[in-house]
Amino acid sequence: MAIRGGCLCGAIQYEVNGPLFGVSNCHCSMCRRFHGAAFSTYAKFNAKDFRWLHGEADLRVYESSPGIGWAFCRKCGSSLGLPSEGKLIEITLGTIEGDPNVRPAAHIFVGSKAPWHEILDSLPQYDGRPPRKNE
């Protein structure tokens, strides 16, 4: 079953035709500022499963450093995820239509979380990125 999503104004629409995984709540200061919230929730997927439905021309990228940045709609400013080579390689769960049937597995970059936000769930917390499973 395909997962569909898009920006607030509807100019950009995408589809992921495969499973989402690696869902985490990112508390880094850049994500907080970009989303205007205590954290942002991202999901990964296989890049081959992603496709634009329409509006790709309205996509813009803010690069915080060369080759690294956030994709957003130039019309409404909605944050869509992390881009690479003209596609998204991670999506923000807030842009998905309906239930993505995945839930966050961890909180990352809690070492720089907002001091006014208290994490109340029992998910694992990592000061930075979690260790890879093969490490």
C-alpha positions as CSV (number, residue, x, y, z in Angstrom):
1,M,0.0,0.0,0.0
2,A,1.4,3.4,-1.0
3,I,1.9,6.1,1.5
4,R,1.0,9.6,0.3
5,G,1.8,13.0,1.6
6,G,2.4,16.6,0.7
7,C,2.7,20.1,1.8
8,L,0.1,22.3,3.5
9,C,-1.0,24.2,0.4
10,G,-1.1,21.0,-1.8
11,A,1.4,22.2,-4.4
12,I,3.7,19.3,-3.7
13,Q,2.5,15.7,-3.4
14,Y,4.7,12.6,-3.0
15,E,4.2,8.9,-2.7
16,V,6.3,6.2,-1.0
17,N,5.5,2.7,-2.3
18,G,7.2,0.7,0.4
19,P,7.7,0.4,4.1
20,L,8.8,3.2,6.4
21,F,11.4,2.4,9.0
22,G,13.9,4.1,11.3
23,V,11.3,6.5,12.7
24,S,12.7,8.9,15.3
25,N,12.0,12.2,17.0
26,C,14.8,14.6,16.4
27,H,15.4,17.2,19.1
28,C,18.4,19.0,17.5
29,S,18.4,22.8,17.5
30,M,18.3,23.0,13.7
31,C,15.2,20.7,13.4
32,R,13.5,22.7,16.2
33,R,14.1,26.0,14.4
34,F,13.1,24.6,11.0
35,H,9.9,23.1,12.3
36,G,9.1,25.6,15.0
37,A,8.4,22.8,17.4
38,A,10.1,20.9,20.3
39,F,11.1,18.2,17.8
40,S,10.5,16.7,14.4
41,T,9.6,13.2,13.5
42,Y,11.3,11.6,10.5
43,A,10.9,8.3,8.8
44,K,13.3,6.5,6.4
45,F,12.5,4.3,3.4
46,N,14.2,2.8,0.4
47,A,14.9,5.7,-2.1
48,K,13.7,3.5,-5.0
49,D,10.2,3.5,-3.4
50,F,9.9,7.3,-3.6
51,R,8.2,9.3,-6.4
52,W,6.8,12.8,-6.9
53,L,3.1,12.9,-7.8
54,H,3.3,16.6,-8.6
55,G,4.9,19.9,-7.6
56,E,8.5,18.9,-7.6
57,A,9.3,22.3,-9.2
58,D,8.0,24.0,-6.0
59,L,10.5,22.2,-3.9
60,R,13.3,24.2,-2.4
61,V,16.2,23.1,-0.1
62,Y,17.8,25.0,2.7
63,E,21.4,23.7,2.9
64,S,22.8,24.1,6.4
65,S,26.1,22.8,5.0
66,P,27.1,21.6,1.5
67,G,24.9,18.7,0.4
68,I,23.0,18.6,3.8
69,G,19.7,20.3,4.3
70,W,15.9,20.3,4.5
71,A,13.4,20.3,1.7
72,F,10.4,22.6,1.9
73,C,7.6,24.0,-0.3
74,R,8.4,27.4,-1.8
75,K,4.7,28.4,-1.6
76,C,3.7,27.5,1.9
77,G,7.0,26.7,3.6
78,S,6.0,23.2,4.8
79,S,9.0,21.0,5.8
80,L,8.9,17.8,3.8
81,G,12.0,16.0,4.8
82,L,15.6,15.4,3.9
83,P,16.6,15.6,0.2
84,S,19.1,13.8,-2.0
85,E,19.6,13.9,-5.7
86,G,16.1,15.4,-6.5
87,K,14.2,13.0,-4.2
88,L,13.4,12.8,-0.5
89,I,15.3,10.2,1.4
90,E,13.5,10.8,4.7
91,I,10.1,12.3,5.2
92,T,8.5,14.2,8.0
93,L,5.6,12.2,9.4
94,G,3.5,15.3,9.8
95,T,3.2,15.5,6.0
96,I,1.7,12.0,5.6
97,E,-2.0,11.6,4.8
98,G,-3.6,9.1,7.3
99,D,-1.8,6.6,9.5
100,P,1.6,5.6,8.3
101,N,1.4,2.5,10.5
102,V,4.8,3.2,12.1
103,R,5.7,4.8,15.4
104,P,8.8,6.6,16.6
105,A,11.4,4.2,18.1
106,A,13.7,6.7,19.7
107,H,14.5,10.3,20.6
108,I,17.7,11.6,19.0
109,F,19.9,14.6,19.7
110,V,18.3,15.0,23.1
111,G,21.6,16.5,24.2
112,S,20.4,19.7,22.6
113,K,16.7,19.4,23.2
114,A,14.6,22.4,24.1
115,P,14.9,23.1,27.9
116,W,11.2,23.8,28.1
117,H,10.2,20.4,26.7
118,E,10.1,17.3,28.9
119,I,10.1,13.8,27.3
120,L,7.6,11.7,29.1
121,D,7.5,8.5,27.1
122,S,9.8,5.5,27.6
123,L,11.4,5.5,24.2
124,P,15.3,5.3,24.2
125,Q,17.0,8.7,24.3
126,Y,20.3,9.4,22.6
127,D,22.4,12.6,23.0
128,G,23.3,12.4,19.3
129,R,22.6,9.8,16.6
130,P,22.0,6.3,17.9
131,P,24.7,3.7,17.3
132,R,24.2,1.6,14.1
133,K,23.1,-1.9,14.7
134,N,26.4,-3.4,13.4
135,E,28.6,-1.2,15.7
